[in-house]
Amino acid sequence: MATPISMPKLGMTMEEGTVVRWEFDVGAHVEKGDVVLVIESEKNEADIEAAASGTFRHVYIEEGDTVPCGTLLGAITESPDEAFDASAFQAAEDHPETQAGGSLEVRTPTRQTPPSPAERQTKPIAPAARAAAKKLGLDPTQIRGTGPGGRVTKQDVEAHASAREALTPVANGVALEVVAGGSGETVLLLPGLGTDVSAFARQTPVLLERFRLLGVNPRGVGHSDGPEEAAYPVEQTASDAAATYEGAAHVIGASLGAAAALELALRFPDRVKSLTLITPFVESNPRLLAVAEAWQRLAAEATGETLAAALLPWFFSPGFLADTSVRARTLRGLAQTLARVPAPTLSRMVAGLAAWSGTRTQDLSRVAVPTLVISAGDDLLTPGAGTLATEIPGASHVEVAGAGHAVALEAPEAVNGAILKHLS
């Protein structure tokens, strides 16, 4: 009897993973619980253990290949000489995910930055995909292709349409992508400027064990509707978030998402059980505004990889960036995240940030819910984040020494521990 080794789904937003390294050669004996391979996904590496003892019999996906969750990667048989049909086993056990679904109700964001006119002409799109997109009223150039060379397939179009149907209405003519999973008290996740809920990739597995998670992609991010407006006000982001759940929730926001979380607590105090503000601000400093302006320009002109490379030093500490393998892995993950936020959306978010800055400085004393402020010792963008804790009544403060602005990704153990303590 054979046991499959498949690409796991390790978080609410994970849709694919890369095989980094097989730890055994084909034909080797493995014990249940042995680490058989290492995968990479969402800026993180993970060890995958054998589900049974036996012989490592076959490899389907080679090192370096990236495949969807559910894809059959390898096989273990009870003995080295038992009958084993690799092709038949693959046909029975290979279940790559092509659209949202599953027990976590994952609605995976796949839209990328709108292509340039030249890219629209050269992007490979299968004829069947064009026909399906026309029938559904979709622009196939806006859909990520999973075929060879990034070719958009009919299945890609159908998966994109299915994800669009799962959006949550929040206002007249506006619906947002909400990634949901787990059970228990509701925890709302609000990502920061230019990112989506994958920014909480290192928190979601821990929180899913105890809470019902709702990760909200703001207007224009992922599959969320992006109305053509001059700005996306922070106040509107807070109102949108409140429309995605019922009752009261523990609200966690990072950076600009922390601004929305704070606004939510001030505008709808009965809808918030507690606040966790990660690297927050109430008044943006000149450096934050300058980086945001440069970010807008690069998003409109550069590739996702170039944009990620430019932002990496602003988000992470020198110590974190000193590890070349970690830096390369983080760069790949960040590029994927940034690709889900079109340049026009980023510009509207920045305009909302600038307009909100300084408007709530005198209102922090009115925050009436238990609040945790998490700051980072090497944060270049919001270095004064910890001072918010002195202005909010009863707030607690945890500073993660030696971490940068993206502290939730750089130092997940410290951040997760602080959040769990606060929520309990």
N, C-alpha and C positions, 0 to 999 in steps of 0.2 A: 504494500500500500504506500502511495506517495503522498507527501505533505507539501503543499505549495508555499513558496516565499513570495509575497506580493508587496507592491509599493503601498505602504500604509498611509492612512490619513491621520496626521498627527495634530492637526489644529483645524479650527473652523474655516480658515481661509486657504488652507493648503489644497492645491489642485494638481500639483505634479511634484516630482522629486527627481534628483539626479543620483545615479549609482556612483559613489565616490570610490569605494574599494571593496572587493570581495576578500574576506579574511581566510577562506579555505580554497584549496584547489579541488577541482572536480575529482571525485573518487576518495576524498578524505572522509574519515569518520568524524561526526559531530555529535555532541551531547545536547539534549534539550537545555536551553538557556544560554548556550554558547553564542557569542556575537558572530554572526555569519557575514554581515556586510555593514557598511557605513553609507548612509544616504545624506543628501543635502537638500534642504528646502527652507524657504522663507528665512534666509540669512543664518541658518542653523544647521549643524550636523547632528545626526542621531544614529545610535547603534541599534541594529535590528537583530533580535535573538532568534535562534532556532526554536520552532514550536514543537519539535519532536527530535528524538535521537535517531541516528541512522547514517546513511551514506549521502554525502553531498553529490547528487547525481547529475544535475544539469544546470547550465546557465543560459537564460534566455535573453537577458539584457546585459550588455557589456559595460565596463567601467567608463564613465564619462557621458553615458547616454541619459537623457532626460525623458521621462515618461509620465503619463497621468497616474493618479492614485488608482489602485485596483489592478494595475498591470502585473502580470505574472513575471517575476524576476528570475526565479530558480526553483529547483525541486530537490526534496530529500526523500530517499526511499529507505525502507526498513533494513534492507540488506543490499550489498553491492551487486548481487547476481539475480535479483528478482526481475521478472519481465517488466519493461518500462517503455511505453511508446511516447516519446517526447512531444510529438505533434498532436496526438490525441489528448494528452494531458493538458497541453496549452489550449486546445479548443474548449476543453471543459472548465478550465480554471482561470483563464485570462478574462478579466472583467474591468477594463479601463473605464473610468468615469468620463462621460462626454457632456454631462450637464449637471445642474444642481440637483441635489437629492440626498437621500440617506438619512440616518438617524439624527444627524446634526442639523438637518434642514439647511445645508450650506448653499448659499447663493453666490457662486464664485464670480468675482469681477473679471472680465476679460477684455473690456474695451481699452484701446490704446490711444495715445496722443493722435489727434487727427492728422492724417498724412498730408504731405505737400502735394501740389498738382502733379509733380513728376512721379511721386510714389503712387498716387492713385492710378497712373497709367501703367506702372510696372508691377504692381502687387499681383502675384499669381492668384487667380480666382477660377475655380472649376466652373465649367458651363452650367452644371446642375446647381451649383451654389448661387450663381447669378440668377438663375430662374427662380430658385426658392426665395432668394432675397427680394426679387421683384414682386413675387406673389404676396410676401409678408410685409411689403413696404419698408424694407430695410436697405441701408447702404452697405454693400459687402466690403467696401474698403475700410469701414469702421470696425470690422470683425477680425479678431485674431485667428490666423490660420494654423491648424495643427498638422496639415499635410506636409509632404516633402518640400523643403525650401520655404516653409511658411505659407503654403498654398491653402486658400480658404476652401473648405469642402462643404458639401450640403449638410453634413452633420454639424459642422461649426455654426452654420446659419441657424439650424434648428435649435441648437443648444443656446445660442444667443437669444433667440426669440423666447425660449422657455424661461430664461433668466429674467427677461423683461416682464413677462407675465407675473412674476413673483414679487414685483416691487410693492412697497407699502405706501399708499396715498398719505400725504401729510398736509397738502394744501390744494387749492383749486388748480387742477392741471399739473400738479407736481407730485411725483412718487419717488421714493428713495429705496435704494438697495439696503436691506437689513439682514445681516448674517446672524443667525440664531442657533442656539444649542444649549444643552444642559437642562437642569431642573433645580428648583429651589427659589430663593429670593432673586429678584431681577437685578442684574448688574448691567448698566448701560456704558458702552465704550465709545468715546468720541475722539477720533484721530486728529492730528495736528495739520498744520499748513502743508498742502501739497502731497498728503499721504492718504492711505485708506486704512481699513481696519487691520490689515496685515502688520501695521506698526505695533500691534499688541500680540504678535505671534508668540512671544516668549511668555506671555501672561495667560493666554486662553487655555492651554492644557491644564494649568493649575486651577484656574477659576471654574472650569467646566466640571471639576470633581464635586463642587459644592453649590454652584449657583446656576441660574438661568441667565445666559449671556445674550445680549443684543448689541451687535456691532453696527453702528450706523455710518454708512458712507454718505457724506454731505452732498449737497447739490453739485452735479457735474462730475462727481467722482465715481469711477467704476461704471455701473449701469444706471446710477441715479440720474434723474432728469436734471438737465442743466439749462434753465431758462436764460435767454440772452438778455441779461440785465447788466447795468454798469457795475454793480457790486453785489456780493453776497454778505449782507450784514451779519455780524455775530448774533444779534438779537433774533434774526430770522433762523439761523442755525439752531439756536436754543429752542425756538418754537417748533421747528421741524422735529427736533429730537423728542420733544414732549409728546408729539403726535404719534410716535412709533410704539408707545407702550401705554398700559393702563395702570392706575394706582400710583404707587411710589417706587422708586428704584434707587439703588446705590449707583452714583454717577462717577465715572472715571474719565478724565480728560487729560490730554497731553498737549502742551504748548497752546496753539490756537484752539484746540479741543478743550483745554482747560479753561480758556476764556468763555467758550460756549457753555461749559459745565457751570462755571460761576454765574453766568447770566441766567442759566436755567434755575439755579437755586434762588436767585434774587427775584425773578419774575414769577416762578411757580414753586414757592417753598413747600407746598403740600405734596409736590410730586417727587421730592428728593429726600431719601432716607439719610444719605451721607454723601460727602464729596471727597474725591481723591484728585488733587491737582498736581500733575507731574510737570516739572519745569514751567510753571505758569508765569504770567505777567499781567499787569493791569495797565502798564504804560510802556510801550515799545521804545527801546533805546535806539540811537542812530545806527548802531551796527546791525541790529535786527532788521531795521527798515532797509538798510543798504544791501544786506544779503537777500532780502525778499525781492528787491528791485532787480538785482543781478540774476536771481533765480528766474524771474519772469522772462528776462531777455534770453537766457539760455534755453528755457523751455520752448520758446518759439523758434529757435534757430539751430539747436544742437540735438544730437542723438541722446537717447535715454542713458547710454553708457557714459557719454561725456558729461551730461548733467549730474549724474551720480558721482562721478569722479571729482567734479568741482565742489559738490556739497559735502562730501565725506569728511574733509578736515573740520568743517563747521559743526558737524553732528557728533563726532566721536573724539575721545581723548588721545593724546600722543601714545600713551601706553597701549591702548587698544589697537591703534593703527600700526604699531611697531611689529605686530605679528603678521607677516606677509600673507599667510594662508587665510587667516581670519579676515584680513582686509580685502582679499580677493573675493572671498565668499560673500562678505557683506556688500561689496560693490555690486555683485551680480544681483543679489536680492533687492538692494535699493533701486537699481535700474528698473527692475520689474515693477516695483511699487510706484515709482515716479511715472512710469508709462501709463498708469491708470488714471492720471490726472491731466487732462488736456490743457494746453497753454491758456486758452481763454478762461477756463475754470480757475486756474491759478491766479490770473490777473484779478478776477472778481473776488477771490478770497483775500488777496493782499489789500485790495481796496476796502474790503470790510474790516480787515485788521486795523488799517490806518485810521478809519473812521471811529472805531470802537476805543482805540487807545486813549487812555486818560479819562474816559467817561465814567468809570466805576471806582475811581480812587477813593472817593469819600463814602462809598457804600459798603466797604468791606465789613464794617462793624454791624451791618444788618444781616449778615449771613448767620442763619439760626440753626444750622445742622452740623453734626460732627464732621470736622474737616481735617484731612491729612494733606500736608504739603510735602512733596518730594522734590528736592533740588539736587543738583549735581555739582561737585566741586570744581570741575573743569568746563563748566557750561559757558561758552562764549556768547551765546545768543540771549539768554535770560539769566545773567549772573546774579541778579538780585531776587531770584525766585523765593528764597527762604524768608524774606522780609514779609511776605504775605501772611505767614503764620502769626506774626506779631500783631497784625491788624484784624484778623478774624477771631472773634471770641472763642476761646477754648481750643483753638486749632493746635494740632501737633505737627512737628516738623522732623523730617528725616533727610539728612544730607548724605548723599553717596559720594564719598571722597574719591577723587581720581577718575570720575566718569564725566562724559560729555553730555551735550543736550539730549541726545537720543539714549538717555539712561535706561529706559525700559528695555532696549535691545542690548545695550552694552553690559549692564549689570542686572540681569533678570532675577538672580537669587535675592539680592538685596531689595529690589523693588517688590517682588512677589511676597517676600516675608513681611514687608511693611504694610502692603495692601491687605493681606490676610489677617494680620493682627488688628488692623483698623476695622475691617468689616466684622470681625468677631467681637 
